[in-house]
Amino acid sequence: MDEQLRQAVLDRLEENHLTCQQAHAIAKELAVEPLDVGRAADGVDVRISRCQLGLFGYGSKAAGTHKVVCPMAKVPPLLEAALRAEASEKGIPCIAVWNTADRLGHSRQETSNAIEGLGLRVSVCQLGCFPRPGKGS
C-alpha cells in the first residue's frame, strides 16, 4: 500500500472511522480512485462512515440507526426518469447517483431518498463498501 495514502487515511480519522466525504477528499487530493482509498482504509482496519447517500455509517445497525436515507413520497418526474434510466437489475451504481444528483441539481441525500421511494437500490459503492470486493461484484 502506498505510504502517502495510508498516512492520509490515518490522519483523517474521526472516532476511528473515515467518513465518506473525507475518503473522497483524499482521493481527489492524491489523484487516486476512491476505491483505492477504500482499500487503504481496509488495509489499516478502518471503517468508512457517514455515507454521503445516507446508506450506512450513522449509528448502530442492530438499533436500526445505521442509515439516514428515507423513502421520498413523491419523486419529481425528471428525477424519476433519470434514475430509472440508470437502473439495471443489479441496481444503480453510487457514481451514477452522484452524477444524476449533480446534473439535475439535487443533493446526493435527496437523490438517494428518491431511489428508496422508487423501490430501487444503490448497487456498487465507489469506496468498495458494498458489495465487498470479490463478493457479488
Residue frames relative to the residue before (quaternion, step in Angstrom):
aa qw qx qy qz dx dy dz
M 1.0000 0.0000 0.0000 0.0000 0.00 0.00 0.00
D 0.5373 -0.6232 0.4723 0.3160 3.53 -1.05 0.82
E 0.4672 -0.7112 0.4543 0.2637 3.58 -0.71 1.08
Q 0.6310 0.5350 -0.3379 0.4488 3.59 1.00 -0.77
L 0.6590 0.4959 -0.2965 0.4815 3.57 0.99 -0.83
R 0.6324 0.5312 -0.3185 0.4653 3.57 0.94 -0.88
Q 0.6919 0.4780 -0.2784 0.4639 3.57 0.85 -0.96
A 0.6157 0.5455 -0.3437 0.4530 3.59 1.04 -0.76
V 0.6308 0.5186 -0.3259 0.4764 3.58 1.02 -0.81
L 0.6952 0.4825 -0.2792 0.4537 3.59 0.80 -1.00
D 0.6579 0.5287 -0.3055 0.4408 3.59 1.05 -0.74
R 0.7374 0.4351 -0.2211 0.4670 3.60 1.12 -0.57
L 0.3789 0.7549 -0.4745 0.2478 3.59 1.21 0.12
E 0.0917 -0.7364 0.6686 0.0476 3.50 -1.20 0.77
E 0.8204 -0.1278 0.0276 0.5566 3.57 -0.44 1.26
N 0.6738 -0.5364 0.2519 0.4413 3.55 0.98 1.03
H 0.6214 0.4615 -0.3626 0.5191 3.60 1.19 0.57
L 0.2914 -0.7000 0.6190 0.2047 3.53 -1.32 0.41
T 0.3467 -0.7462 0.5210 0.2272 3.58 -0.62 1.05
C 0.6422 -0.5144 0.4135 0.3899 3.52 -1.25 0.51
Q 0.6522 0.5213 -0.3143 0.4518 3.58 0.90 -0.90
Q 0.6715 0.4826 -0.2982 0.4767 3.60 0.91 -0.86
A 0.6230 0.5422 -0.3402 0.4496 3.58 1.00 -0.78
H 0.6793 0.4717 -0.2883 0.4827 3.57 0.94 -0.85
A 0.6081 0.5383 -0.3532 0.4644 3.58 1.08 -0.62
I 0.6300 0.5218 -0.3248 0.4747 3.58 1.00 -0.82
A 0.6435 0.5290 -0.3246 0.4480 3.59 0.89 -0.91
K 0.6732 0.4917 -0.2937 0.4678 3.56 0.92 -0.90
E 0.6804 0.5086 -0.2892 0.4414 3.58 0.85 -0.99
L 0.7678 0.3522 -0.1818 0.5034 3.58 0.96 -0.87
A 0.3771 -0.7576 0.4534 0.2798 3.57 1.35 0.07
V 0.4612 0.6199 -0.4837 0.4111 3.54 0.84 1.12
E 0.6020 -0.5462 0.4314 0.3914 3.55 -1.27 0.23
P 0.5921 -0.5698 0.4233 0.3816 3.61 -1.08 0.61
L 0.6111 0.5597 -0.3532 0.4342 3.59 1.03 -0.73
D 0.6089 0.5453 -0.3529 0.4552 3.61 1.08 -0.65
V 0.6440 0.5046 -0.3168 0.4798 3.59 1.04 -0.77
G 0.6378 0.5268 -0.3218 0.4606 3.58 0.98 -0.82
R 0.6635 0.4909 -0.2980 0.4796 3.56 0.99 -0.83
A 0.6262 0.5219 -0.3380 0.4704 3.58 1.04 -0.74
A 0.6288 0.5234 -0.3301 0.4709 3.59 1.00 -0.79
D 0.6344 0.5161 -0.3200 0.4783 3.58 0.96 -0.86
G 0.6649 0.5483 -0.2931 0.4139 3.56 0.98 -0.90
V 0.7427 0.3100 -0.2009 0.5585 3.57 1.21 -0.44
D 0.5102 -0.6940 0.3803 0.3367 3.58 1.29 0.54
V 0.4251 0.6636 -0.4874 0.3760 3.56 0.94 0.96
R 0.3032 -0.7530 0.5604 0.1647 3.55 -0.91 0.95
I 0.4215 -0.6597 0.5633 0.2643 3.52 -1.21 0.67
S 0.0678 -0.8002 0.5955 0.0221 3.58 -0.99 0.83
R 0.8340 0.2791 -0.1869 0.4377 3.51 -1.43 0.12
C 0.0828 -0.8183 0.5679 -0.0310 3.54 0.70 1.20
Q 0.4595 -0.7134 0.4591 0.2630 3.57 -0.85 0.96
L 0.6386 0.4746 -0.3301 0.5079 3.57 1.29 -0.12
G 0.5136 -0.6801 0.3898 0.3490 3.58 1.31 -0.01
L 0.4700 0.7373 -0.3962 0.2802 3.58 1.26 0.19
F 0.8124 -0.0239 0.0354 0.5815 3.61 1.12 -0.48
G 0.7529 0.4695 -0.2877 0.3606 3.50 -1.39 0.18
Y 0.5668 0.6175 -0.3793 0.3919 3.57 1.14 0.47
G 0.7944 -0.0863 0.0727 0.5969 3.58 1.20 -0.22
S 0.7627 -0.3706 0.2859 0.4463 3.52 -1.27 -0.45
K 0.4237 -0.6869 0.5293 0.2618 3.57 -0.86 0.97
A 0.6301 0.5494 -0.3289 0.4392 3.59 0.99 -0.83
A 0.7192 0.4177 -0.2373 0.5020 3.58 1.06 -0.77
G 0.4857 -0.6911 0.4160 0.3368 3.58 1.29 -0.10
T 0.5642 0.6092 -0.3783 0.4092 3.58 1.23 0.36
H 0.4103 0.7590 -0.4300 0.2660 3.58 1.28 0.20
K 0.7865 0.2252 -0.1455 0.5564 3.60 1.14 -0.41
V 0.2876 -0.7659 0.5557 0.1480 3.54 -1.22 0.58
V 0.4351 0.6779 -0.4717 0.3587 3.58 1.28 0.08
C 0.0196 0.7847 -0.6196 0.0025 3.57 -1.06 0.72
P 0.5811 -0.6357 0.3803 0.3370 3.58 -0.91 0.91
M 0.3757 -0.6995 0.5656 0.2225 3.54 -0.92 0.97
A 0.4535 -0.7165 0.4639 0.2563 3.58 -0.79 1.03
K 0.8017 0.0564 -0.0034 0.5951 3.60 0.89 -0.89
V 0.1966 -0.8034 0.5572 0.0737 3.54 -0.35 1.29
P 0.4915 -0.6534 0.4788 0.3197 3.61 -0.81 0.94
P 0.5879 -0.6364 0.3706 0.3348 3.61 -0.87 0.95
L 0.6570 0.5070 -0.3268 0.4522 3.63 0.89 -0.79
L 0.6523 0.4964 -0.3044 0.4852 3.57 1.02 -0.83
E 0.6339 0.5275 -0.3310 0.4586 3.59 0.94 -0.83
A 0.6680 0.5023 -0.3060 0.4559 3.59 0.84 -0.95
A 0.6623 0.5074 -0.3077 0.4575 3.59 0.94 -0.87
L 0.6777 0.4856 -0.2956 0.4664 3.59 0.93 -0.86
R 0.6508 0.5003 -0.3236 0.4705 3.58 0.94 -0.79
A 0.6240 0.5365 -0.3367 0.4575 3.61 1.09 -0.67
E 0.6904 0.4655 -0.2671 0.4852 3.60 1.12 -0.64
A 0.6098 0.6080 -0.3373 0.3805 3.58 1.20 -0.55
S 0.0684 -0.7392 0.6674 0.0589 3.51 -1.25 0.64
E 0.7156 -0.4103 0.3097 0.4729 3.57 -1.24 -0.10
K 0.6661 0.4910 -0.2992 0.4751 3.59 1.20 -0.45
G 0.6322 -0.5110 0.3431 0.4705 3.60 1.21 -0.31
I 0.5399 -0.5817 0.4897 0.3611 3.55 -1.29 -0.43
P 0.4177 -0.7092 0.5008 0.2679 3.61 -0.69 0.99
C 0.6401 -0.5536 0.3906 0.3623 3.54 -1.10 0.77
I 0.6626 0.5114 -0.3200 0.4438 3.61 0.84 -0.92
A 0.6375 0.5171 -0.3300 0.4661 3.61 1.04 -0.69
V 0.6091 0.5334 -0.3467 0.4736 3.58 1.10 -0.69
W 0.6506 0.5143 -0.3112 0.4641 3.59 0.90 -0.94
N 0.6852 0.4948 -0.2884 0.4500 3.57 0.84 -1.01
T 0.6421 0.5129 -0.3180 0.4729 3.58 0.99 -0.80
A 0.6367 0.5233 -0.3236 0.4648 3.58 0.93 -0.88
D 0.6814 0.4885 -0.2902 0.4613 3.58 0.83 -0.97
R 0.6781 0.5138 -0.2928 0.4364 3.57 0.86 -0.97
L 0.7746 0.3552 -0.1790 0.4918 3.58 0.96 -0.86
G 0.5142 -0.6869 0.3961 0.3268 3.59 1.27 0.05
H 0.4954 0.6146 -0.4556 0.4113 3.58 1.10 0.66
S 0.5203 -0.5923 0.4873 0.3756 3.57 -1.18 0.37
R 0.6273 -0.5307 0.4038 0.4022 3.55 -1.23 0.39
Q 0.6449 0.5230 -0.3162 0.4589 3.57 0.97 -0.87
E 0.6530 0.5110 -0.3132 0.4630 3.58 0.91 -0.88
T 0.6526 0.5089 -0.3074 0.4697 3.57 0.99 -0.83
S 0.6333 0.5134 -0.3182 0.4838 3.57 1.04 -0.76
N 0.6248 0.5276 -0.3308 0.4710 3.59 1.03 -0.77
A 0.6304 0.5241 -0.3289 0.4688 3.58 1.06 -0.76
I 0.6190 0.5411 -0.3380 0.4581 3.59 0.98 -0.82
E 0.6545 0.5024 -0.3018 0.4776 3.57 0.93 -0.91
G 0.6718 0.5147 -0.2944 0.4440 3.57 0.94 -0.89
L 0.6927 0.4566 -0.2647 0.4915 3.57 1.17 -0.61
G 0.4818 -0.6814 0.4274 0.3476 3.56 1.28 -0.09
L 0.4755 0.6351 -0.4541 0.4054 3.57 1.22 0.49
R 0.2279 -0.7736 0.5644 0.1763 3.58 -1.24 -0.06
V 0.4628 -0.6235 0.5496 0.3082 3.51 -1.30 0.45
S 0.2835 -0.8334 0.4616 0.1091 3.55 -0.71 1.09
V 0.8269 0.0899 0.0018 0.5551 3.60 0.79 -0.93
C 0.3159 -0.7526 0.5579 0.1503 3.55 -0.72 1.16
Q 0.5267 -0.6483 0.4579 0.3042 3.58 -1.00 0.84
L 0.7057 0.4471 -0.2489 0.4900 3.58 1.17 -0.61
G 0.5390 -0.6512 0.3857 0.3697 3.58 1.28 -0.02
C 0.3805 0.7446 -0.4791 0.2667 3.58 1.21 0.29
F 0.7824 -0.0721 0.0302 0.6179 3.59 1.16 -0.56
P 0.5216 -0.3204 -0.7827 0.1121 1.53 -1.72 1.69
R 0.6201 -0.5380 0.4057 0.4019 3.55 -1.19 0.47
P 0.5762 -0.5897 0.4191 0.3803 3.60 -0.95 0.76
G 0.8010 0.2438 -0.2076 0.5058 3.54 -0.89 1.00
K 0.7197 0.3591 -0.2363 0.5452 3.60 1.28 -0.10
G 0.8510 -0.0750 0.0111 0.5197 3.55 -0.14 1.26
S 0.5648 0.5993 -0.4066 0.3956 3.60 1.16 0.17
